[in-house]
Amino acid sequence: MCKTRFKILSIVLSFVLLFGTLFVPTSAIAPGDVNYDGKINSRDSLLLRQFVAGFDRHVAKSADLNNDGKINAADVLWLRLKIAKHDISAYTEEIDASFPKGWRRGVNMGNMLEAESEGAGGYRLEDEYLKVIAEAGFDFVRVPVRFSAYIDSSGNIDETFLQRMDHVLNACIDNHLGVIFNIHHFDALMEDPQTNKELFLKMWEQLASRYQHMPDSVVFELLNEPSRNLDVDQWNALQKECIALIRKTNPTRDLIVTGTNYSNAGNLPLIELPENDKHLIVTFHYYEPFNFTHQGASWTSGTSDLSGITWNNTKEERDQIDWTFQNIKAWSEETGIPVLLGEFGAYGLVADMESRVRWTTCVRETAEKYDFAWSYWEFCSGFGFYDTQTKTFNPIYNALVPQKGEN
């Protein structure tokens, strides 16, 4: 019934926006009155957020609240603050959108601790890998962890596994690497959020308490790629609840937060975060065009039989990446929240190395153009740039860390 009402409302709004301009002078429309109803309220905010996120919605020119000729994530923030009666100029002057700690280059330690058990993905997280990464010019690592594989019936995380995590975190510190760890592959939460949200919070309560005295080079990422049945409203509420829980023991630790739909960039404007928390970093993941980056992949729908798809560094291809990142930068500047490109990579089973290098170079350069820190997916498996047997790098490494004389 609720969905039906929403569809009817959307149709009515579309007609109003399509034909209302014939009768309403542009000068009479107040900035922020996105749906021409003479009011500026949460309905305008919802409509604008849906438009920026890519839904088929019609919005008025009055949606360009900052008068830059574009309607994007920046306008979402302006409208939200306008509704809340905040002074946008004061808000933007007091915040800094630069990434903390000076971290710029990172790498995901994929197919290790997020496997069903360590080693089941083909690799263990060896201390020597961290030394290689530090010496290769990276600032930090992102460690995905399947904590849900190590809990008992009461939701307590296995102590032996926690000691393994202690070792990994200390090894990162010893190698002068920043480290982000997360809850990864918590599929039960994605399928049934209501049943599993308390378990999610209980895991973070344990982790936040255990690691509250770690240096600030250890960063918590709440959840990898919220998706499926964990929708926008549920995730916004749960993410804020989790932040509040962690803040009890870690009041100033940097936390990585994200949006739904697998941390898709288009969902950033839909994120709702606590006000006045200056230690939040937003992450997004980028794998577009998906048919190129995931050709041959057996774990995603419709990609296992794909092959021969190239990425040729055309202007159109580069512009698509730039357009996405430009919108994210606008959102970051208006909110003052730093951005991490938490995952990007092209699978190497069937994709040609030349295309992978071109794509990786372009994504990395565009991220750096807009001042995003980044972490490549991943170190030494199907997307990777390091061969653990020969202890050598493949050309993807040079795309990530250009050598002297290269761009």
C-alpha positions as CSV (number, residue, x, y, z in Angstrom):
1,M,0.0,0.0,0.0
2,C,2.9,2.3,0.9
3,K,4.6,1.6,-2.4
4,T,1.4,2.3,-4.3
5,R,1.0,5.7,-2.6
6,F,4.6,6.6,-3.4
7,K,4.1,5.7,-7.0
8,I,0.9,7.8,-7.2
9,L,2.8,10.7,-5.5
10,S,5.7,10.4,-7.9
11,I,3.3,10.5,-10.9
12,V,1.5,13.6,-9.6
13,L,4.8,15.3,-8.9
14,S,6.0,14.5,-12.4
15,F,2.9,16.1,-13.9
16,V,3.3,19.2,-11.7
17,L,6.9,19.6,-12.6
18,L,6.4,19.0,-16.3
19,F,3.4,21.3,-16.7
20,G,3.6,23.6,-13.7
21,T,6.2,25.8,-15.3
22,L,3.7,26.9,-18.0
23,F,1.8,28.7,-15.3
24,V,4.4,29.7,-12.7
25,P,6.9,32.5,-13.5
26,T,10.5,31.3,-12.8
27,S,11.1,34.4,-10.7
28,A,8.2,33.4,-8.4
29,I,9.8,30.0,-7.5
30,A,11.8,30.2,-4.3
31,P,15.3,28.5,-4.3
32,G,14.8,25.0,-2.8
33,D,11.1,24.7,-3.9
34,V,11.9,21.6,-6.0
35,N,8.4,20.5,-6.6
36,Y,6.7,23.9,-7.1
37,D,4.3,23.5,-4.2
38,G,5.1,26.9,-2.6
39,K,6.9,25.2,0.4
40,I,10.4,24.2,1.2
41,N,10.4,21.0,3.2
42,S,11.4,17.3,3.4
43,R,9.5,16.4,0.3
44,D,11.8,18.7,-1.7
45,S,14.8,17.1,-0.1
46,L,13.6,13.6,-0.9
47,L,12.9,14.5,-4.5
48,L,16.3,16.2,-5.0
49,R,18.2,13.3,-3.4
50,Q,16.4,10.8,-5.7
51,F,17.2,13.0,-8.7
52,V,20.9,13.2,-7.8
53,A,21.0,9.5,-7.1
54,G,19.9,8.8,-10.6
55,F,16.2,8.0,-10.2
56,D,13.8,9.2,-12.9
57,R,12.6,12.3,-11.2
58,H,11.9,15.8,-12.5
59,V,13.1,18.8,-10.6
60,A,12.7,22.5,-11.0
61,K,15.6,24.9,-11.8
62,S,15.2,26.2,-8.3
63,A,17.0,23.0,-7.3
64,D,20.3,24.7,-8.2
65,L,20.6,26.2,-4.8
66,N,24.2,27.3,-5.0
67,N,23.8,28.8,-8.5
68,D,26.7,27.0,-10.2
69,G,24.6,25.9,-13.2
70,K,24.5,22.2,-12.1
71,I,22.1,20.2,-9.9
72,N,24.2,17.7,-8.0
73,A,25.2,16.5,-4.5
74,A,26.2,20.0,-3.4
75,D,22.6,21.2,-3.8
76,V,21.4,18.3,-1.7
77,L,23.4,19.6,1.2
78,W,22.4,23.2,0.7
79,L,18.7,22.3,0.7
80,R,19.1,20.1,3.8
81,L,20.8,23.0,5.7
82,K,18.2,25.5,4.3
83,I,15.4,23.3,5.7
84,A,17.2,23.1,9.0
85,K,17.8,26.9,8.9
86,H,21.6,26.6,9.1
87,D,23.9,29.3,7.8
88,I,25.7,27.5,5.0
89,S,28.6,29.9,4.9
90,A,29.4,29.4,8.6
91,Y,29.0,25.7,8.2
92,T,31.5,25.3,5.3
93,E,34.1,27.6,6.9
94,E,34.5,25.5,10.0
95,I,35.1,22.2,8.3
96,D,38.0,20.7,6.4
97,A,37.4,18.1,3.6
98,S,41.0,17.1,3.2
99,F,41.8,13.4,4.0
100,P,43.3,13.0,7.5
101,K,46.8,11.6,8.3
102,G,48.2,12.4,4.9
103,W,47.2,9.0,3.6
104,R,47.1,8.9,-0.2
105,R,47.8,5.4,-1.5
106,G,46.4,2.2,-0.1
107,V,45.9,-1.5,-1.0
108,N,43.2,-4.0,0.0
109,M,44.4,-7.2,1.5
110,G,41.7,-9.1,-0.3
111,N,41.0,-12.9,-0.3
112,M,42.7,-13.3,3.1
113,L,40.8,-12.6,6.3
114,E,37.4,-12.1,4.6
115,A,37.4,-15.6,3.3
116,E,35.4,-18.3,5.1
117,S,38.6,-19.0,7.0
118,E,42.0,-17.5,6.6
119,G,43.7,-19.2,3.7
120,A,40.5,-20.5,2.1
121,G,40.7,-17.7,-0.5
122,G,44.2,-18.8,-1.5
123,Y,46.2,-16.5,0.7
124,R,47.1,-15.7,4.3
125,L,48.0,-12.2,5.4
126,E,51.7,-12.6,5.9
127,D,53.9,-10.0,7.7
128,E,56.3,-10.0,4.7
129,Y,53.5,-8.6,2.5
130,L,53.1,-5.6,4.7
131,K,56.9,-4.9,4.4
132,V,56.6,-5.2,0.6
133,I,53.7,-2.8,0.5
134,A,55.4,-0.2,2.7
135,E,58.6,-0.3,0.7
136,A,56.6,-0.1,-2.6
137,G,55.3,3.4,-1.7
138,F,51.9,2.8,-0.1
139,D,50.7,4.6,3.0
140,F,48.0,2.2,4.3
141,V,46.2,-1.1,3.9
142,R,42.5,-1.9,4.1
143,V,41.9,-5.3,5.8
144,P,38.5,-6.9,5.0
145,V,37.5,-9.3,7.8
146,R,34.7,-11.8,8.0
147,F,34.1,-11.5,11.7
148,S,30.8,-13.2,11.4
149,A,32.6,-16.5,10.7
150,Y,34.3,-16.4,14.1
151,I,31.3,-15.8,16.5
152,D,29.6,-18.2,18.9
153,S,25.9,-18.6,19.5
154,S,25.9,-15.6,21.8
155,G,27.6,-13.3,19.3
156,N,31.0,-13.4,21.0
157,I,34.0,-13.2,18.7
158,D,36.5,-16.0,19.1
159,E,39.4,-15.0,21.3
160,T,42.0,-16.9,19.2
161,F,40.9,-15.0,16.1
162,L,41.0,-11.7,17.9
163,Q,44.6,-12.5,18.9
164,R,45.2,-13.0,15.2
165,M,43.7,-9.6,14.5
166,D,45.9,-8.1,17.3
167,H,48.9,-9.5,15.5
168,V,47.8,-8.1,12.1
169,L,47.2,-4.6,13.4
170,N,50.5,-4.5,15.3
171,A,52.3,-5.7,12.2
172,C,50.8,-2.8,10.2
173,I,51.9,-0.4,12.9
174,D,55.5,-1.9,13.0
175,N,55.7,-1.4,9.2
176,H,54.5,2.3,9.6
177,L,51.3,1.6,7.6
178,G,47.9,3.0,8.5
179,V,45.3,0.3,8.6
180,I,41.6,0.2,8.1
181,F,39.7,-2.9,9.1
182,N,36.0,-3.6,8.6
183,I,33.2,-6.1,8.9
184,H,33.1,-7.8,5.5
185,H,30.8,-10.4,4.0
186,F,28.2,-10.1,6.8
187,D,25.6,-11.6,4.4
188,A,23.1,-12.4,7.1
189,L,22.7,-8.7,7.8
190,M,22.1,-7.9,4.1
191,E,19.5,-10.6,3.9
192,D,17.6,-10.0,7.2
193,P,18.6,-6.6,8.7
194,Q,16.0,-6.7,11.5
195,T,17.1,-10.0,12.8
196,N,20.9,-9.4,12.6
197,K,21.3,-5.7,13.5
198,E,21.9,-6.4,17.2
199,L,24.6,-9.0,16.3
200,F,26.2,-6.3,14.1
201,L,26.2,-3.8,17.0
202,K,27.5,-6.5,19.5
203,M,30.5,-7.2,17.2
204,W,31.4,-3.5,17.0
205,E,30.9,-3.1,20.8
206,Q,33.6,-5.8,21.3
207,L,35.9,-4.5,18.6
208,A,35.6,-0.9,19.7
209,S,36.4,-1.8,23.3
210,R,39.3,-4.1,22.5
211,Y,41.0,-1.6,20.2
212,Q,40.2,1.7,21.9
213,H,43.8,2.1,23.0
214,M,45.3,1.5,19.5
215,P,47.0,4.5,17.9
216,D,44.9,6.7,15.6
217,S,46.6,5.0,12.6
218,V,44.0,2.2,13.1
219,V,40.7,3.2,11.5
220,F,37.4,1.4,11.8
221,E,35.2,0.9,8.8
222,L,31.7,0.0,9.9
223,L,30.5,-2.3,7.1
224,N,31.5,-3.3,3.6
225,E,29.0,-2.6,0.8
226,P,25.6,-2.4,2.5
227,S,23.2,-3.9,-0.1
228,R,20.2,-6.2,-0.9
229,N,17.6,-6.0,1.9
230,L,19.6,-3.5,3.9
231,D,17.9,-0.4,2.4
232,V,18.7,3.3,2.7
233,D,16.4,4.0,5.7
234,Q,17.5,0.9,7.6
235,W,21.2,1.5,7.0
236,N,21.1,5.2,7.8
237,A,19.5,4.4,11.2
238,L,21.8,1.5,11.9
239,Q,25.0,3.3,10.8
240,K,24.1,6.2,13.2
241,E,23.4,3.8,16.0
242,C,26.8,2.1,15.4
243,I,28.7,5.4,15.3
244,A,27.1,6.4,18.7
245,L,28.1,3.0,20.2
246,I,31.7,3.3,19.0
247,R,32.0,6.9,20.2
248,K,31.5,5.7,23.8
249,T,35.0,4.1,23.8
250,N,36.6,5.8,20.8
251,P,35.4,9.5,20.8
252,T,37.9,10.8,18.3
253,R,38.9,7.8,16.2
254,D,38.3,8.1,12.5
255,L,35.5,6.0,11.2
256,I,34.8,5.0,7.6
257,V,31.1,5.3,6.7
258,T,29.3,4.6,3.5
259,G,26.1,4.4,1.5
260,T,23.9,1.6,0.3
261,N,23.8,-0.2,-3.1
262,Y,27.3,-1.7,-2.6
263,S,28.8,1.7,-1.7
264,N,27.8,3.1,-5.0
265,A,28.8,6.7,-5.7
266,G,25.3,7.6,-6.7
267,N,24.0,6.8,-3.2
268,L,26.2,9.3,-1.4
269,P,23.6,12.1,-1.3
270,L,21.2,9.7,0.5
271,I,23.6,9.2,3.5
272,E,22.4,10.7,6.8
273,L,25.2,11.1,9.4
274,P,25.4,12.6,12.9
275,E,26.0,16.3,13.0
276,N,29.2,17.7,14.5
277,D,31.2,14.5,14.2
278,K,34.5,15.7,12.7
279,H,36.1,12.2,12.5
280,L,34.0,10.6,9.8
281,I,35.3,9.6,6.3
282,V,32.9,8.5,3.5
283,T,34.0,5.7,1.2
284,F,32.7,4.7,-2.2
285,H,33.6,1.8,-4.5
286,Y,34.2,2.2,-8.3
287,Y,34.1,-0.7,-10.8
288,E,32.6,1.0,-13.9
289,P,32.2,-0.1,-16.6
290,F,31.3,-3.2,-14.7
291,N,31.2,-5.5,-17.7
292,F,34.9,-4.6,-18.3
293,T,36.2,-4.7,-14.7
294,H,34.3,-8.0,-13.9
295,Q,34.5,-9.9,-17.2
296,G,35.1,-13.6,-16.5
297,A,34.0,-13.2,-12.8
298,S,32.1,-16.2,-11.6
299,W,30.7,-14.6,-8.4
300,T,28.6,-11.9,-10.0
301,S,25.5,-12.3,-12.2
302,G,26.0,-12.2,-16.0
303,T,29.8,-11.7,-16.1
304,S,31.3,-15.2,-16.1
305,D,30.9,-15.7,-19.9
306,L,32.1,-12.2,-20.8
307,S,35.5,-11.7,-22.5
308,G,37.3,-9.5,-25.0
309,I,36.0,-6.3,-23.6
310,T,38.6,-3.5,-23.8
311,W,39.0,-0.1,-22.2
312,N,40.7,2.2,-24.6
313,N,41.2,5.5,-22.8
314,T,38.9,7.4,-25.1
315,K,37.6,10.9,-24.1
316,E,34.1,9.5,-23.6
317,E,35.5,6.8,-21.3
318,R,37.6,9.3,-19.3
319,D,34.7,11.8,-19.1
320,Q,32.4,9.2,-17.5
321,I,34.9,8.6,-14.7
322,D,35.5,12.3,-14.3
323,W,31.8,13.1,-14.1
324,T,31.2,10.6,-11.3
325,F,34.2,11.8,-9.3
326,Q,33.3,15.5,-9.9
327,N,29.9,15.0,-8.3
328,I,31.5,13.2,-5.3
329,K,34.0,16.1,-4.9
330,A,31.1,18.6,-4.9
331,W,29.4,16.6,-2.1
332,S,32.6,16.3,-0.1
333,E,33.3,20.0,-0.3
334,E,29.9,21.0,0.7
335,T,29.7,18.6,3.7
336,G,33.3,18.9,4.7
337,I,33.5,15.1,4.9
338,P,36.7,13.6,3.4
339,V,36.3,10.8,0.8
340,L,38.1,7.5,0.4
341,L,37.9,5.6,-2.9
342,G,37.9,2.3,-0.9
343,E,37.9,-0.2,-3.8
344,F,38.6,-0.1,-7.5
345,G,40.2,-2.7,-9.8
346,A,39.8,-4.7,-12.9
347,Y,39.8,-8.5,-12.7
348,G,42.6,-10.2,-14.6
349,L,41.3,-13.6,-15.6
350,V,40.4,-12.7,-19.2
351,A,40.8,-8.9,-19.5
352,D,43.9,-7.8,-21.4
353,M,46.6,-6.3,-19.3
354,E,46.9,-3.2,-21.5
355,S,43.3,-2.2,-20.9
356,R,43.6,-2.9,-17.2
357,V,46.6,-0.7,-16.9
358,R,44.9,2.1,-18.9
359,W,41.7,1.9,-16.7
360,T,43.6,1.7,-13.4
361,T,45.8,4.7,-14.4
362,C,42.8,6.8,-15.3
363,V,40.8,6.0,-12.1
364,R,43.9,6.6,-9.9
365,E,44.7,9.9,-11.7
366,T,41.1,11.1,-11.5
367,A,40.9,10.2,-7.8
368,E,44.1,12.2,-7.1
369,K,42.8,15.1,-9.3
370,Y,39.9,15.4,-6.9
371,D,42.0,14.8,-3.8
372,F,40.6,11.4,-2.8
373,A,42.7,8.9,-1.0
374,W,42.4,5.5,-2.6
375,S,42.9,1.8,-1.9
376,Y,43.2,-0.6,-4.8
377,W,41.5,-4.0,-4.9
378,E,43.7,-5.9,-4.3
379,F,47.2,-7.0,-3.5
380,C,48.0,-10.5,-4.9
381,S,44.9,-12.4,-6.1
382,G,42.8,-12.1,-9.3
383,F,42.9,-8.2,-9.4
384,G,46.3,-8.0,-7.9
385,F,49.6,-6.5,-8.8
386,Y,52.0,-8.7,-6.9
387,D,53.1,-12.3,-7.5
388,T,53.8,-14.0,-4.1
389,Q,55.6,-16.9,-5.8
390,T,58.1,-14.9,-7.9
391,K,58.0,-11.9,-5.5
392,T,57.6,-9.5,-8.5
393,F,55.2,-6.8,-9.5
394,N,53.1,-6.8,-12.7
395,P,52.3,-3.6,-14.7
396,I,49.3,-2.7,-12.6
397,Y,51.8,-1.6,-9.9
398,N,53.2,1.1,-12.2
399,A,49.7,2.3,-12.9
400,L,49.2,2.8,-9.2
401,V,52.7,4.1,-8.2
402,P,54.3,5.8,-11.3
403,Q,58.0,5.4,-11.3
404,K,60.3,8.4,-11.7
405,G,59.9,10.0,-15.1
406,E,56.3,8.6,-15.6
407,N,53.0,10.5,-15.1
